[in-house]
Amino acid sequence: METRSCPECGEAIKGRIDKKFCSDLCRNSFNNRLNSDDNNFVRNVNNTLRKNRRILEGFLKKEDKITLSRQKLSDKGFNFTYYTNQIITRNNHTYNYCYEFGYMLLENNLVLIVKRKKD
């Protein structure tokens, strides 16, 4: 009978014939290391999107929409590169959304912030 070893620590594997790791700790460590690069990128993007959403929500408060300077958003750390989706209206206006909060870049470095109405 062939001796199998754990791909994480090298220990001999005892138990079922299809068992790949010696313990849950080794299985988790192996998979976390394997996925860490991909997960790190996704985690950073998601953190930026959540931060953008919080900033938009903070400015909007209980208003339906508000206009403010682009600099105010930048000062809070808003990153204009990341948004979840983009909507172009019939009037050819482009809104970038971070989840349910959207913004449209206006002239004179102004930004219109809106909240999407529930369908």
C-alpha positions in Angstrom: 0.0 0.0 0.0 1.3 3.5 -1.0 2.0 6.0 1.8 0.5 9.4 1.2 1.9 12.6 2.6 0.2 15.9 3.3 1.0 18.5 0.7 1.2 21.2 3.4 3.4 19.7 6.1 4.6 16.4 4.7 3.2 14.3 7.5 1.8 10.8 6.6 -2.0 10.8 6.0 -4.0 8.3 7.9 -7.7 7.6 7.3 -9.8 7.6 4.2 -8.2 6.7 0.8 -9.3 10.0 -0.7 -8.1 12.2 2.1 -5.6 14.8 0.9 -4.5 16.6 4.1 -3.5 15.3 7.6 -5.7 17.9 9.3 -8.1 20.8 8.9 -5.3 23.2 9.8 -3.1 22.0 7.0 -6.0 22.1 4.5 -6.9 25.6 5.5 -3.3 26.8 5.4 -2.7 25.3 2.0 -5.9 26.8 0.5 -5.3 30.2 2.1 -1.8 30.3 0.7 -3.0 29.2 -2.7 -5.7 31.9 -2.9 -4.0 34.7 -1.1 -2.8 36.6 -4.1 -6.2 36.6 -5.9 -8.0 37.3 -2.6 -5.7 40.2 -1.7 -6.5 42.1 -5.0 -10.3 41.5 -4.6 -10.2 42.5 -0.9 -8.4 45.8 -1.8 -11.0 46.6 -4.5 -13.9 45.8 -2.3 -12.5 47.9 0.5 -12.2 50.9 -1.9 -15.7 50.4 -3.1 -17.1 50.2 0.4 -15.1 53.3 1.4 -16.5 55.2 -1.7 -20.0 54.1 -0.7 -19.6 55.4 2.9 -18.3 58.7 1.7 -21.2 59.2 -0.7 -23.7 58.2 1.9 -22.1 60.6 4.4 -22.5 63.5 2.1 -26.1 62.6 1.0 -27.5 61.9 4.5 -31.3 62.3 4.2 -31.3 64.3 1.0 -32.4 62.8 -2.3 -29.5 64.5 -4.1 -26.8 67.0 -3.4 -24.2 69.0 -5.4 -20.8 69.6 -4.1 -17.2 70.2 -5.3 -15.2 67.3 -6.5 -12.4 68.4 -4.1 -14.6 67.7 -1.1 -15.0 64.1 -2.2 -11.2 63.8 -2.9 -10.4 65.3 0.5 -12.4 62.5 2.2 -10.4 59.9 0.2 -12.9 59.1 -2.5 -11.4 57.2 -5.4 -13.1 58.1 -8.7 -11.5 55.1 -10.5 -13.7 52.5 -8.7 -17.4 52.1 -9.0 -19.8 49.1 -9.2 -21.8 50.1 -12.3 -22.4 52.9 -14.7 -25.8 54.2 -16.1 -26.2 56.4 -19.1 -29.6 58.2 -19.1 -31.7 59.1 -22.2 -30.3 62.6 -21.9 -26.8 61.1 -22.3 -25.8 61.8 -18.7 -23.4 59.3 -17.2 -23.9 58.2 -13.5 -21.3 56.1 -11.8 -22.6 54.0 -8.9 -21.1 52.6 -5.8 -23.8 50.2 -4.9 -27.0 52.3 -4.5 -25.2 55.7 -4.3 -24.4 57.3 -7.6 -22.6 60.4 -8.7 -22.4 62.4 -11.9 -19.5 64.7 -12.8 -20.7 68.2 -13.7 -19.0 71.3 -15.1 -16.8 73.5 -12.9 -15.5 70.5 -10.9 -18.9 69.9 -9.3 -20.4 66.5 -8.5 -24.1 65.5 -8.2 -24.7 62.7 -5.7 -27.9 60.7 -5.9 -29.4 57.6 -4.3 -31.0 55.0 -6.5 -34.7 54.6 -5.8 -35.9 51.1 -5.0 -37.6 49.4 -8.0 
